[in-house]
Amino acid sequence: MASIEVGRVCVKTAGREAGEKCVIVEIIDENFVEVVGASVKNRRCNINHLEPLEETLEVSDDVETIKKDLESL
């Protein structure tokens, strides 16, 4: 099982964006993280609604770079 950490690629399992890939960019607390993705808005997300994958990305301050890196996976 992959862990919840900054840079971890995940798939959303709930909500409108279910099935979309995203990257954790910040850990808010034990229940919430901030995620961003190509078709996922930059927002906080309950970790129970994420399925962590094996891949990780280098997280930078530039959201567009993160989105491009995610699409190349």
Predicted model as a PDB file, atoms N, CA, C, CB and O in Angstrom, pLDDT in the B-factor column:
MODEL        1                                                                  
ATOM      1  N   MET A   1       0.843  -1.196   0.000  1.00 60.00           N  
ATOM      2  CA  MET A   1       0.000   0.000   0.000  1.00 60.00           C  
ATOM      3  C   MET A   1       0.878   1.244   0.000  1.00 60.00           C  
ATOM      4  CB  MET A   1      -0.954   0.007   1.223  1.00 60.00           C  
ATOM      5  O   MET A   1       1.750   1.392   0.856  1.00 60.00           O  
ATOM      6  N   ALA A   2       0.652   2.125  -0.942  1.00 73.00           N  
ATOM      7  CA  ALA A   2       1.414   3.371  -1.025  1.00 73.00           C  
ATOM      8  C   ALA A   2       0.961   4.316   0.076  1.00 73.00           C  
ATOM      9  CB  ALA A   2       1.248   4.036  -2.415  1.00 73.00           C  
ATOM     10  O   ALA A   2      -0.196   4.284   0.495  1.00 73.00           O  
ATOM     11  N   SER A   3       1.874   5.155   0.541  1.00 89.00           N  
ATOM     12  CA  SER A   3       1.542   6.047   1.651  1.00 89.00           C  
ATOM     13  C   SER A   3       1.090   7.417   1.144  1.00 89.00           C  
ATOM     14  CB  SER A   3       2.747   6.204   2.586  1.00 89.00           C  
ATOM     15  O   SER A   3       1.348   7.796   0.002  1.00 89.00           O  
ATOM     16  N   ILE A   4       0.412   8.143   2.026  1.00 93.00           N  
ATOM     17  CA  ILE A   4      -0.019   9.502   1.730  1.00 93.00           C  
ATOM     18  C   ILE A   4       1.162  10.423   2.032  1.00 93.00           C  
ATOM     19  CB  ILE A   4      -1.300   9.904   2.564  1.00 93.00           C  
ATOM     20  O   ILE A   4       1.573  10.551   3.185  1.00 93.00           O  
ATOM     21  N   GLU A   5       1.706  11.065   0.995  1.00 95.00           N  
ATOM     22  CA  GLU A   5       2.836  11.973   1.166  1.00 95.00           C  
ATOM     23  C   GLU A   5       2.816  12.995   0.036  1.00 95.00           C  
ATOM     24  CB  GLU A   5       4.188  11.194   1.190  1.00 95.00           C  
ATOM     25  O   GLU A   5       2.168  12.792  -0.991  1.00 95.00           O  
ATOM     26  N   VAL A   6       3.532  14.092   0.241  1.00 95.00           N  
ATOM     27  CA  VAL A   6       3.611  15.130  -0.793  1.00 95.00           C  
ATOM     28  C   VAL A   6       4.287  14.540  -2.023  1.00 95.00           C  
ATOM     29  CB  VAL A   6       4.391  16.389  -0.279  1.00 95.00           C  
ATOM     30  O   VAL A   6       5.333  13.899  -1.922  1.00 95.00           O  
ATOM     31  N   GLY A   7       3.676  14.764  -3.190  1.00 96.00           N  
ATOM     32  CA  GLY A   7       4.213  14.243  -4.435  1.00 96.00           C  
ATOM     33  C   GLY A   7       3.603  12.918  -4.862  1.00 96.00           C  
ATOM     34  O   GLY A   7       3.831  12.465  -5.984  1.00 96.00           O  
ATOM     35  N   ARG A   8       2.835  12.296  -3.987  1.00 96.00           N  
ATOM     36  CA  ARG A   8       2.219  11.005  -4.318  1.00 96.00           C  
ATOM     37  C   ARG A   8       1.102  11.194  -5.338  1.00 96.00           C  
ATOM     38  CB  ARG A   8       1.669  10.320  -3.045  1.00 96.00           C  
ATOM     39  O   ARG A   8       0.241  12.060  -5.178  1.00 96.00           O  
ATOM     40  N   VAL A   9       1.124  10.377  -6.386  1.00 96.00           N  
ATOM     41  CA  VAL A   9       0.053  10.394  -7.384  1.00 96.00           C  
ATOM     42  C   VAL A   9      -1.086   9.530  -6.846  1.00 96.00           C  
ATOM     43  CB  VAL A   9       0.557   9.873  -8.793  1.00 96.00           C  
ATOM     44  O   VAL A   9      -0.859   8.423  -6.357  1.00 96.00           O  
ATOM     45  N   CYS A  10      -2.313  10.046  -6.942  1.00 96.00           N  
ATOM     46  CA  CYS A  10      -3.494   9.340  -6.437  1.00 96.00           C  
ATOM     47  C   CYS A  10      -4.594   9.377  -7.488  1.00 96.00           C  
ATOM     48  CB  CYS A  10      -3.992   9.965  -5.104  1.00 96.00           C  
ATOM     49  O   CYS A  10      -4.545  10.158  -8.439  1.00 96.00           O  
ATOM     50  N   VAL A  11      -5.580   8.520  -7.296  1.00 97.00           N  
ATOM     51  CA  VAL A  11      -6.803   8.555  -8.086  1.00 97.00           C  
ATOM     52  C   VAL A  11      -7.932   8.904  -7.127  1.00 97.00           C  
ATOM     53  CB  VAL A  11      -7.067   7.184  -8.829  1.00 97.00           C  
ATOM     54  O   VAL A  11      -8.067   8.287  -6.070  1.00 97.00           O  
ATOM     55  N   LYS A  12      -8.747   9.897  -7.496  1.00 97.00           N  
ATOM     56  CA  LYS A  12      -9.889  10.255  -6.661  1.00 97.00           C  
ATOM     57  C   LYS A  12     -10.948   9.168  -6.779  1.00 97.00           C  
ATOM     58  CB  LYS A  12     -10.469  11.641  -7.068  1.00 97.00           C  
ATOM     59  O   LYS A  12     -11.211   8.662  -7.870  1.00 97.00           O  
ATOM     60  N   THR A  13     -11.553   8.814  -5.653  1.00 97.00           N  
ATOM     61  CA  THR A  13     -12.538   7.725  -5.641  1.00 97.00           C  
ATOM     62  C   THR A  13     -13.944   8.219  -5.349  1.00 97.00           C  
ATOM     63  CB  THR A  13     -12.148   6.682  -4.617  1.00 97.00           C  
ATOM     64  O   THR A  13     -14.888   7.429  -5.367  1.00 97.00           O  
ATOM     65  N   ALA A  14     -14.103   9.506  -5.079  1.00 95.00           N  
ATOM     66  CA  ALA A  14     -15.431  10.034  -4.747  1.00 95.00           C  
ATOM     67  C   ALA A  14     -15.601  11.417  -5.354  1.00 95.00           C  
ATOM     68  CB  ALA A  14     -15.640  10.088  -3.213  1.00 95.00           C  
ATOM     69  O   ALA A  14     -14.626  12.106  -5.653  1.00 95.00           O  
ATOM     70  N   GLY A  15     -16.854  11.807  -5.529  1.00 91.00           N  
ATOM     71  CA  GLY A  15     -17.146  13.152  -6.018  1.00 91.00           C  
ATOM     72  C   GLY A  15     -17.159  13.242  -7.527  1.00 91.00           C  
ATOM     73  O   GLY A  15     -17.047  12.238  -8.230  1.00 91.00           O  
ATOM     74  N   ARG A  16     -17.298  14.466  -8.013  1.00 93.00           N  
ATOM     75  CA  ARG A  16     -17.368  14.712  -9.463  1.00 93.00           C  
ATOM     76  C   ARG A  16     -16.126  14.265 -10.200  1.00 93.00           C  
ATOM     77  CB  ARG A  16     -17.596  16.174  -9.729  1.00 93.00           C  
ATOM     78  O   ARG A  16     -16.190  13.842 -11.355  1.00 93.00           O  
ATOM     79  N   GLU A  17     -14.986  14.362  -9.517  1.00 95.00           N  
ATOM     80  CA  GLU A  17     -13.713  14.068 -10.181  1.00 95.00           C  
ATOM     81  C   GLU A  17     -13.254  12.625  -9.954  1.00 95.00           C  
ATOM     82  CB  GLU A  17     -12.641  15.027  -9.691  1.00 95.00           C  
ATOM     83  O   GLU A  17     -12.084  12.309 -10.169  1.00 95.00           O  
ATOM     84  N   ALA A  18     -14.165  11.749  -9.520  1.00 96.00           N  
ATOM     85  CA  ALA A  18     -13.828  10.345  -9.271  1.00 96.00           C  
ATOM     86  C   ALA A  18     -13.233   9.717 -10.529  1.00 96.00           C  
ATOM     87  CB  ALA A  18     -15.080   9.553  -8.813  1.00 96.00           C  
ATOM     88  O   ALA A  18     -13.741   9.908 -11.634  1.00 96.00           O  
ATOM     89  N   GLY A  19     -12.158   8.972 -10.346  1.00 97.00           N  
ATOM     90  CA  GLY A  19     -11.480   8.324 -11.460  1.00 97.00           C  
ATOM     91  C   GLY A  19     -10.366   9.150 -12.065  1.00 97.00           C  
ATOM     92  O   GLY A  19      -9.622   8.654 -12.911  1.00 97.00           O  
ATOM     93  N   GLU A  20     -10.234  10.407 -11.647  1.00 96.00           N  
ATOM     94  CA  GLU A  20      -9.193  11.295 -12.190  1.00 96.00           C  
ATOM     95  C   GLU A  20      -7.924  11.200 -11.355  1.00 96.00           C  
ATOM     96  CB  GLU A  20      -9.688  12.759 -12.235  1.00 96.00           C  
ATOM     97  O   GLU A  20      -7.970  11.033 -10.137  1.00 96.00           O  
ATOM     98  N   LYS A  21      -6.778  11.312 -12.051  1.00 96.00           N  
ATOM     99  CA  LYS A  21      -5.493  11.320 -11.349  1.00 96.00           C  
ATOM    100  C   LYS A  21      -5.198  12.703 -10.783  1.00 96.00           C  
ATOM    101  CB  LYS A  21      -4.360  10.880 -12.291  1.00 96.00           C  
ATOM    102  O   LYS A  21      -5.545  13.719 -11.384  1.00 96.00           O  
ATOM    103  N   CYS A  22      -4.552  12.730  -9.613  1.00 96.00           N  
ATOM    104  CA  CYS A  22      -4.138  13.988  -9.000  1.00 96.00           C  
ATOM    105  C   CYS A  22      -2.850  13.750  -8.225  1.00 96.00           C  
ATOM    106  CB  CYS A  22      -5.253  14.558  -8.069  1.00 96.00           C  
ATOM    107  O   CYS A  22      -2.427  12.611  -8.028  1.00 96.00           O  
ATOM    108  N   VAL A  23      -2.240  14.836  -7.794  1.00 96.00           N  
ATOM    109  CA  VAL A  23      -0.993  14.784  -7.026  1.00 96.00           C  
ATOM    110  C   VAL A  23      -1.206  15.527  -5.720  1.00 96.00           C  
ATOM    111  CB  VAL A  23       0.203  15.398  -7.830  1.00 96.00           C  
ATOM    112  O   VAL A  23      -1.808  16.601  -5.700  1.00 96.00           O  
ATOM    113  N   ILE A  24      -0.708  14.952  -4.623  1.00 96.00           N  
ATOM    114  CA  ILE A  24      -0.773  15.627  -3.329  1.00 96.00           C  
ATOM    115  C   ILE A  24       0.302  16.709  -3.304  1.00 96.00           C  
ATOM    116  CB  ILE A  24      -0.584  14.614  -2.145  1.00 96.00           C  
ATOM    117  O   ILE A  24       1.483  16.419  -3.489  1.00 96.00           O  
ATOM    118  N   VAL A  25      -0.112  17.966  -3.072  1.00 96.00           N  
ATOM    119  CA  VAL A  25       0.847  19.066  -3.021  1.00 96.00           C  
ATOM    120  C   VAL A  25       1.065  19.584  -1.602  1.00 96.00           C  
ATOM    121  CB  VAL A  25       0.380  20.197  -3.908  1.00 96.00           C  
ATOM    122  O   VAL A  25       2.047  20.279  -1.340  1.00 96.00           O  
ATOM    123  N   GLU A  26       0.148  19.248  -0.677  1.00 96.00           N  
ATOM    124  CA  GLU A  26       0.313  19.685   0.710  1.00 96.00           C  
ATOM    125  C   GLU A  26      -0.520  18.792   1.606  1.00 96.00           C  
ATOM    126  CB  GLU A  26      -0.093  21.174   0.887  1.00 96.00           C  
ATOM    127  O   GLU A  26      -1.632  18.401   1.255  1.00 96.00           O  
ATOM    128  N   ILE A  27       0.035  18.470   2.781  1.00 96.00           N  
ATOM    129  CA  ILE A  27      -0.731  17.725   3.778  1.00 96.00           C  
ATOM    130  C   ILE A  27      -1.261  18.744   4.780  1.00 96.00           C  
ATOM    131  CB  ILE A  27       0.147  16.612   4.487  1.00 96.00           C  
ATOM    132  O   ILE A  27      -0.485  19.440   5.435  1.00 96.00           O  
ATOM    133  N   ILE A  28      -2.593  18.830   4.898  1.00 97.00           N  
ATOM    134  CA  ILE A  28      -3.223  19.822   5.769  1.00 97.00           C  
ATOM    135  C   ILE A  28      -3.306  19.293   7.198  1.00 97.00           C  
ATOM    136  CB  ILE A  28      -4.631  20.191   5.249  1.00 97.00           C  
ATOM    137  O   ILE A  28      -2.849  19.961   8.125  1.00 97.00           O  
ATOM    138  N   ASP A  29      -3.877  18.112   7.391  1.00 95.00           N  
ATOM    139  CA  ASP A  29      -3.905  17.453   8.702  1.00 95.00           C  
ATOM    140  C   ASP A  29      -4.056  15.953   8.474  1.00 95.00           C  
ATOM    141  CB  ASP A  29      -5.072  18.009   9.603  1.00 95.00           C  
ATOM    142  O   ASP A  29      -3.834  15.475   7.362  1.00 95.00           O  
ATOM    143  N   GLU A  30      -4.431  15.202   9.512  1.00 93.00           N  
ATOM    144  CA  GLU A  30      -4.486  13.749   9.354  1.00 93.00           C  
ATOM    145  C   GLU A  30      -5.631  13.278   8.468  1.00 93.00           C  
ATOM    146  CB  GLU A  30      -4.604  13.102  10.698  1.00 93.00           C  
ATOM    147  O   GLU A  30      -5.651  12.117   8.061  1.00 93.00           O  
ATOM    148  N   ASN A  31      -6.589  14.160   8.161  1.00 96.00           N  
ATOM    149  CA  ASN A  31      -7.724  13.773   7.328  1.00 96.00           C  
ATOM    150  C   ASN A  31      -7.743  14.417   5.947  1.00 96.00           C  
ATOM    151  CB  ASN A  31      -8.983  14.109   8.033  1.00 96.00           C  
ATOM    152  O   ASN A  31      -8.373  13.888   5.032  1.00 96.00           O  
ATOM    153  N   PHE A  32      -7.064  15.551   5.782  1.00 97.00           N  
ATOM    154  CA  PHE A  32      -7.171  16.296   4.534  1.00 97.00           C  
ATOM    155  C   PHE A  32      -5.807  16.603   3.930  1.00 97.00           C  
ATOM    156  CB  PHE A  32      -7.930  17.584   4.763  1.00 97.00           C  
ATOM    157  O   PHE A  32      -4.827  16.841   4.636  1.00 97.00           O  
ATOM    158  N   VAL A  33      -5.776  16.590   2.587  1.00 97.00           N  
ATOM    159  CA  VAL A  33      -4.595  16.988   1.827  1.00 97.00           C  
ATOM    160  C   VAL A  33      -5.055  17.940   0.730  1.00 97.00           C  
ATOM    161  CB  VAL A  33      -3.843  15.741   1.227  1.00 97.00           C  
ATOM    162  O   VAL A  33      -6.233  17.970   0.374  1.00 97.00           O  
ATOM    163  N   GLU A  34      -4.122  18.711   0.201  1.00 96.00           N  
ATOM    164  CA  GLU A  34      -4.424  19.555  -0.957  1.00 96.00           C  
ATOM    165  C   GLU A  34      -3.931  18.829  -2.191  1.00 96.00           C  
ATOM    166  CB  GLU A  34      -3.765  20.976  -0.833  1.00 96.00           C  
ATOM    167  O   GLU A  34      -2.794  18.359  -2.235  1.00 96.00           O  
ATOM    168  N   VAL A  35      -4.802  18.740  -3.210  1.00 96.00           N  
ATOM    169  CA  VAL A  35      -4.454  18.026  -4.436  1.00 96.00           C  
ATOM    170  C   VAL A  35      -4.622  18.930  -5.651  1.00 96.00           C  
ATOM    171  CB  VAL A  35      -5.317  16.764  -4.589  1.00 96.00           C  
ATOM    172  O   VAL A  35      -5.352  19.920  -5.616  1.00 96.00           O  
ATOM    173  N   VAL A  36      -3.928  18.566  -6.723  1.00 96.00           N  
ATOM    174  CA  VAL A  36      -4.081  19.245  -8.005  1.00 96.00           C  
ATOM    175  C   VAL A  36      -3.876  18.193  -9.094  1.00 96.00           C  
ATOM    176  CB  VAL A  36      -3.062  20.449  -8.157  1.00 96.00           C  
ATOM    177  O   VAL A  36      -3.131  17.231  -8.915  1.00 96.00           O  
ATOM    178  N   GLY A  37      -4.550  18.395 -10.222  1.00 95.00           N  
ATOM    179  CA  GLY A  37      -4.399  17.461 -11.325  1.00 95.00           C  
ATOM    180  C   GLY A  37      -4.801  18.109 -12.627  1.00 95.00           C  
ATOM    181  O   GLY A  37      -5.275  19.245 -12.647  1.00 95.00           O  
ATOM    182  N   ALA A  38      -4.608  17.381 -13.721  1.00 92.00           N  
ATOM    183  CA  ALA A  38      -4.931  17.916 -15.041  1.00 92.00           C  
ATOM    184  C   ALA A  38      -6.403  18.283 -15.131  1.00 92.00           C  
ATOM    185  CB  ALA A  38      -4.572  16.906 -16.133  1.00 92.00           C  
ATOM    186  O   ALA A  38      -6.748  19.340 -15.659  1.00 92.00           O  
ATOM    187  N   SER A  39      -7.272  17.423 -14.620  1.00 92.00           N  
ATOM    188  CA  SER A  39      -8.704  17.722 -14.635  1.00 92.00           C  
ATOM    189  C   SER A  39      -9.276  17.764 -13.223  1.00 92.00           C  
ATOM    190  CB  SER A  39      -9.454  16.687 -15.473  1.00 92.00           C  
ATOM    191  O   SER A  39     -10.484  17.621 -13.029  1.00 92.00           O  
ATOM    192  N   VAL A  40      -8.390  17.963 -12.230  1.00 93.00           N  
ATOM    193  CA  VAL A  40      -8.799  18.092 -10.826  1.00 93.00           C  
ATOM    194  C   VAL A  40      -8.421  19.480 -10.358  1.00 93.00           C  
ATOM    195  CB  VAL A  40      -8.135  16.995  -9.923  1.00 93.00           C  
ATOM    196  O   VAL A  40      -7.268  19.893 -10.485  1.00 93.00           O  
ATOM    197  N   LYS A  41      -9.390  20.202  -9.816  1.00 92.00           N  
ATOM    198  CA  LYS A  41      -9.109  21.552  -9.333  1.00 92.00           C  
ATOM    199  C   LYS A  41      -8.197  21.500  -8.115  1.00 92.00           C  
ATOM    200  CB  LYS A  41     -10.416  22.291  -8.992  1.00 92.00           C  
ATOM    201  O   LYS A  41      -8.195  20.529  -7.358  1.00 92.00           O  
ATOM    202  N   ASN A  42      -7.421  22.574  -7.944  1.00 94.00           N  
ATOM    203  CA  ASN A  42      -6.530  22.691  -6.797  1.00 94.00           C  
ATOM    204  C   ASN A  42      -7.392  22.943  -5.563  1.00 94.00           C  
ATOM    205  CB  ASN A  42      -5.474  23.840  -7.001  1.00 94.00           C  
ATOM    206  O   ASN A  42      -7.889  24.050  -5.358  1.00 94.00           O  
ATOM    207  N   ARG A  43      -7.569  21.891  -4.733  1.00 94.00           N  
ATOM    208  CA  ARG A  43      -8.440  22.011  -3.573  1.00 94.00           C  
ATOM    209  C   ARG A  43      -8.063  20.979  -2.530  1.00 94.00           C  
ATOM    210  CB  ARG A  43      -9.911  21.853  -3.976  1.00 94.00           C  
ATOM    211  O   ARG A  43      -7.263  20.077  -2.779  1.00 94.00           O  
ATOM    212  N   ARG A  44      -8.657  21.132  -1.353  1.00 96.00           N  
ATOM    213  CA  ARG A  44      -8.401  20.131  -0.329  1.00 96.00           C  
ATOM    214  C   ARG A  44      -9.308  18.936  -0.569  1.00 96.00           C  
ATOM    215  CB  ARG A  44      -8.619  20.714   1.089  1.00 96.00           C  
ATOM    216  O   ARG A  44     -10.393  19.058  -1.138  1.00 96.00           O  
ATOM    217  N   CYS A  45      -8.839  17.782  -0.122  1.00 96.00           N  
ATOM    218  CA  CYS A  45      -9.549  16.538  -0.383  1.00 96.00           C  
ATOM    219  C   CYS A  45      -9.369  15.619   0.821  1.00 96.00           C  
ATOM    220  CB  CYS A  45      -9.036  15.857  -1.694  1.00 96.00           C  
ATOM    221  O   CYS A  45      -8.285  15.548   1.400  1.00 96.00           O  
ATOM    222  N   ASN A  46     -10.435  14.919   1.192  1.00 97.00           N  
ATOM    223  CA  ASN A  46     -10.367  13.939   2.264  1.00 97.00           C  
ATOM    224  C   ASN A  46      -9.509  12.768   1.793  1.00 97.00           C  
ATOM    225  CB  ASN A  46     -11.792  13.461   2.683  1.00 97.00           C  
ATOM    226  O   ASN A  46      -9.694  12.268   0.684  1.00 97.00           O  
ATOM    227  N   ILE A  47      -8.569  12.329   2.636  1.00 96.00           N  
ATOM    228  CA  ILE A  47      -7.690  11.228   2.212  1.00 96.00           C  
ATOM    229  C   ILE A  47      -8.454   9.925   2.039  1.00 96.00           C  
ATOM    230  CB  ILE A  47      -6.567  11.029   3.223  1.00 96.00           C  
ATOM    231  O   ILE A  47      -7.971   9.011   1.370  1.00 96.00           O  
ATOM    232  N   ASN A  48      -9.651   9.825   2.639  1.00 96.00           N  
ATOM    233  CA  ASN A  48     -10.474   8.628   2.435  1.00 96.00           C  
ATOM    234  C   ASN A  48     -11.041   8.567   1.026  1.00 96.00           C  
ATOM    235  CB  ASN A  48     -11.612   8.590   3.447  1.00 96.00           C  
ATOM    236  O   ASN A  48     -11.536   7.523   0.602  1.00 96.00           O  
ATOM    237  N   HIS A  49     -10.972   9.685   0.290  1.00 97.00           N  
ATOM    238  CA  HIS A  49     -11.474   9.739  -1.082  1.00 97.00           C  
ATOM    239  C   HIS A  49     -10.354   9.621  -2.106  1.00 97.00           C  
ATOM    240  CB  HIS A  49     -12.239  11.029  -1.308  1.00 97.00           C  
ATOM    241  O   HIS A  49     -10.558   9.903  -3.287  1.00 97.00           O  
ATOM    242  N   LEU A  50      -9.175   9.207  -1.661  1.00 97.00           N  
ATOM    243  CA  LEU A  50      -8.022   9.062  -2.552  1.00 97.00           C  
ATOM    244  C   LEU A  50      -7.510   7.629  -2.539  1.00 97.00           C  
ATOM    245  CB  LEU A  50      -6.899  10.029  -2.147  1.00 97.00           C  
ATOM    246  O   LEU A  50      -7.494   6.970  -1.499  1.00 97.00           O  
ATOM    247  N   GLU A  51      -7.096   7.165  -3.694  1.00 97.00           N  
ATOM    248  CA  GLU A  51      -6.457   5.862  -3.836  1.00 97.00           C  
ATOM    249  C   GLU A  51      -5.005   6.118  -4.248  1.00 97.00           C  
ATOM    250  CB  GLU A  51      -7.213   4.950  -4.891  1.00 97.00           C  
ATOM    251  O   GLU A  51      -4.750   6.421  -5.414  1.00 97.00           O  
ATOM    252  N   PRO A  52      -4.044   6.003  -3.316  1.00 97.00           N  
ATOM    253  CA  PRO A  52      -2.647   6.292  -3.671  1.00 97.00           C  
ATOM    254  C   PRO A  52      -2.102   5.268  -4.666  1.00 97.00           C  
ATOM    255  CB  PRO A  52      -1.770   6.313  -2.409  1.00 97.00           C  
ATOM    256  O   PRO A  52      -2.383   4.074  -4.556  1.00 97.00           O  
ATOM    257  N   LEU A  53      -1.328   5.740  -5.627  1.00 96.00           N  
ATOM    258  CA  LEU A  53      -0.667   4.877  -6.608  1.00 96.00           C  
ATOM    259  C   LEU A  53       0.815   4.769  -6.244  1.00 96.00           C  
ATOM    260  CB  LEU A  53      -0.848   5.432  -8.065  1.00 96.00           C  
ATOM    261  O   LEU A  53       1.288   5.426  -5.317  1.00 96.00           O  
ATOM    262  N   GLU A  54       1.532   3.937  -6.983  1.00 95.00           N  
ATOM    263  CA  GLU A  54       2.961   3.749  -6.698  1.00 95.00           C  
ATOM    264  C   GLU A  54       3.804   4.940  -7.133  1.00 95.00           C  
ATOM    265  CB  GLU A  54       3.467   2.497  -7.384  1.00 95.00           C  
ATOM    266  O   GLU A  54       4.880   5.163  -6.579  1.00 95.00           O  
ATOM    267  N   GLU A  55       3.330   5.722  -8.130  1.00 94.00           N  
ATOM    268  CA  GLU A  55       4.134   6.801  -8.676  1.00 94.00           C  
ATOM    269  C   GLU A  55       4.188   8.005  -7.739  1.00 94.00           C  
ATOM    270  CB  GLU A  55       3.591   7.219 -10.022  1.00 94.00           C  
ATOM    271  O   GLU A  55       3.255   8.278  -6.985  1.00 94.00           O  
ATOM    272  N   THR A  56       5.315   8.717  -7.815  1.00 94.00           N  
ATOM    273  CA  THR A  56       5.444  10.005  -7.137  1.00 94.00           C  
ATOM    274  C   THR A  56       5.984  11.011  -8.146  1.00 94.00           C  
ATOM    275  CB  THR A  56       6.382   9.905  -5.876  1.00 94.00           C  
ATOM    276  O   THR A  56       6.625  10.634  -9.127  1.00 94.00           O  
ATOM    277  N   LEU A  57       5.721  12.290  -7.902  1.00 94.00           N  
ATOM    278  CA  LEU A  57       6.222  13.374  -8.740  1.00 94.00           C  
ATOM    279  C   LEU A  57       6.959  14.377  -7.872  1.00 94.00           C  
ATOM    280  CB  LEU A  57       5.069  14.061  -9.513  1.00 94.00           C  
ATOM    281  O   LEU A  57       6.693  14.502  -6.676  1.00 94.00           O  
ATOM    282  N   GLU A  58       7.886  15.087  -8.490  1.00 91.00           N  
ATOM    283  CA  GLU A  58       8.549  16.201  -7.816  1.00 91.00           C  
ATOM    284  C   GLU A  58       7.559  17.364  -7.801  1.00 91.00           C  
ATOM    285  CB  GLU A  58       9.907  16.600  -8.533  1.00 91.00           C  
ATOM    286  O   GLU A  58       7.109  17.814  -8.855  1.00 91.00           O  
ATOM    287  N   VAL A  59       7.223  17.846  -6.608  1.00 91.00           N  
ATOM    288  CA  VAL A  59       6.236  18.924  -6.485  1.00 91.00           C  
ATOM    289  C   VAL A  59       6.962  20.264  -6.439  1.00 91.00           C  
ATOM    290  CB  VAL A  59       5.351  18.734  -5.214  1.00 91.00           C  
ATOM    291  O   VAL A  59       7.863  20.479  -5.629  1.00 91.00           O  
ATOM    292  N   SER A  60       6.535  21.172  -7.347  1.00 86.00           N  
ATOM    293  CA  SER A  60       7.098  22.526  -7.368  1.00 86.00           C  
ATOM    294  C   SER A  60       5.980  23.518  -7.060  1.00 86.00           C  
ATOM    295  CB  SER A  60       7.767  22.846  -8.755  1.00 86.00           C  
ATOM    296  O   SER A  60       4.832  23.122  -6.862  1.00 86.00           O  
ATOM    297  N   ASP A  61       6.313  24.793  -7.021  1.00 86.00           N  
ATOM    298  CA  ASP A  61       5.305  25.826  -6.772  1.00 86.00           C  
ATOM    299  C   ASP A  61       4.448  26.093  -8.006  1.00 86.00           C  
ATOM    300  CB  ASP A  61       5.978  27.116  -6.323  1.00 86.00           C  
ATOM    301  O   ASP A  61       3.398  26.728  -7.911  1.00 86.00           O  
ATOM    302  N   ASP A  62       4.896  25.611  -9.157  1.00 89.00           N  
ATOM    303  CA  ASP A  62       4.192  25.875 -10.407  1.00 89.00           C  
ATOM    304  C   ASP A  62       3.168  24.781 -10.697  1.00 89.00           C  
ATOM    305  CB  ASP A  62       5.188  25.990 -11.565  1.00 89.00           C  
ATOM    306  O   ASP A  62       3.533  23.656 -11.037  1.00 89.00           O  
ATOM    307  N   VAL A  63       1.896  25.114 -10.563  1.00 88.00           N  
ATOM    308  CA  VAL A  63       0.810  24.147 -10.749  1.00 88.00           C  
ATOM    309  C   VAL A  63       0.800  23.604 -12.170  1.00 88.00           C  
ATOM    310  CB  VAL A  63      -0.542  24.789 -10.426  1.00 88.00           C  
ATOM    311  O   VAL A  63       0.540  22.417 -12.369  1.00 88.00           O  
ATOM    312  N   GLU A  64       1.079  24.446 -13.163  1.00 91.00           N  
ATOM    313  CA  GLU A  64       1.062  23.995 -14.558  1.00 91.00           C  
ATOM    314  C   GLU A  64       2.123  22.929 -14.813  1.00 91.00           C  
ATOM    315  CB  GLU A  64       1.278  25.180 -15.502  1.00 91.00           C  
ATOM    316  O   GLU A  64       1.880  21.985 -15.566  1.00 91.00           O  
ATOM    317  N   THR A  65       3.285  23.066 -14.201  1.00 91.00           N  
ATOM    318  CA  THR A  65       4.349  22.067 -14.348  1.00 91.00           C  
ATOM    319  C   THR A  65       3.904  20.737 -13.756  1.00 91.00           C  
ATOM    320  CB  THR A  65       5.652  22.548 -13.667  1.00 91.00           C  
ATOM    321  O   THR A  65       4.148  19.682 -14.342  1.00 91.00           O  
ATOM    322  N   ILE A  66       3.252  20.783 -12.599  1.00 90.00           N  
ATOM    323  CA  ILE A  66       2.754  19.560 -11.961  1.00 90.00           C  
ATOM    324  C   ILE A  66       1.748  18.869 -12.876  1.00 90.00           C  
ATOM    325  CB  ILE A  66       2.105  19.879 -10.586  1.00 90.00           C  
ATOM    326  O   ILE A  66       1.786  17.650 -13.042  1.00 90.00           O  
ATOM    327  N   LYS A  67       0.843  19.657 -13.473  1.00 91.00           N  
ATOM    328  CA  LYS A  67      -0.171  19.086 -14.368  1.00 91.00           C  
ATOM    329  C   LYS A  67       0.473  18.415 -15.574  1.00 91.00           C  
ATOM    330  CB  LYS A  67      -1.147  20.172 -14.835  1.00 91.00           C  
ATOM    331  O   LYS A  67       0.055  17.328 -15.971  1.00 91.00           O  
ATOM    332  N   LYS A  68       1.493  19.055 -16.166  1.00 91.00           N  
ATOM    333  CA  LYS A  68       2.171  18.483 -17.327  1.00 91.00           C  
ATOM    334  C   LYS A  68       2.891  17.184 -16.943  1.00 91.00           C  
ATOM    335  CB  LYS A  68       3.174  19.500 -17.919  1.00 91.00           C  
ATOM    336  O   LYS A  68       2.843  16.200 -17.681  1.00 91.00           O  
ATOM    337  N   ASP A  69       3.563  17.192 -15.773  1.00 90.00           N  
ATOM    338  CA  ASP A  69       4.254  15.981 -15.307  1.00 90.00           C  
ATOM    339  C   ASP A  69       3.267  14.839 -15.098  1.00 90.00           C  
ATOM    340  CB  ASP A  69       5.018  16.263 -14.000  1.00 90.00           C  
ATOM    341  O   ASP A  69       3.560  13.689 -15.423  1.00 90.00           O  
ATOM    342  N   LEU A  70       2.099  15.162 -14.554  1.00 90.00           N  
ATOM    343  CA  LEU A  70       1.086  14.151 -14.288  1.00 90.00           C  
ATOM    344  C   LEU A  70       0.548  13.554 -15.595  1.00 90.00           C  
ATOM    345  CB  LEU A  70      -0.061  14.755 -13.466  1.00 90.00           C  
ATOM    346  O   LEU A  70       0.317  12.348 -15.679  1.00 90.00           O  
ATOM    347  N   GLU A  71       0.350  14.390 -16.601  1.00 89.00           N  
ATOM    348  CA  GLU A  71      -0.155  13.910 -17.891  1.00 89.00           C  
ATOM    349  C   GLU A  71       0.849  13.007 -18.591  1.00 89.00           C  
ATOM    350  CB  GLU A  71      -0.503  15.087 -18.792  1.00 89.00           C  
ATOM    351  O   GLU A  71       0.463  12.153 -19.389  1.00 89.00           O  
ATOM    352  N   SER A  72       2.129  13.186 -18.303  1.00 86.00           N  
ATOM    353  CA  SER A  72       3.152  12.373 -18.969  1.00 86.00           C  
ATOM    354  C   SER A  72       3.275  10.990 -18.351  1.00 86.00           C  
ATOM    355  CB  SER A  72       4.496  13.075 -18.914  1.00 86.00           C  
ATOM    356  O   SER A  72       4.004  10.156 -18.889  1.00 86.00           O  
ATOM    357  N   LEU A  73       2.606  10.714 -17.263  1.00 82.00           N  
ATOM    358  CA  LEU A  73       2.660   9.384 -16.637  1.00 82.00           C  
ATOM    359  C   LEU A  73       1.824   8.383 -17.411  1.00 82.00           C  
ATOM    360  CB  LEU A  73       2.179   9.451 -15.184  1.00 82.00           C  
ATOM    361  O   LEU A  73       1.752   7.215 -17.031  1.00 82.00           O  
TER     362      LEU A  73                                                      
ENDMDL                                                                          
END                                                                             
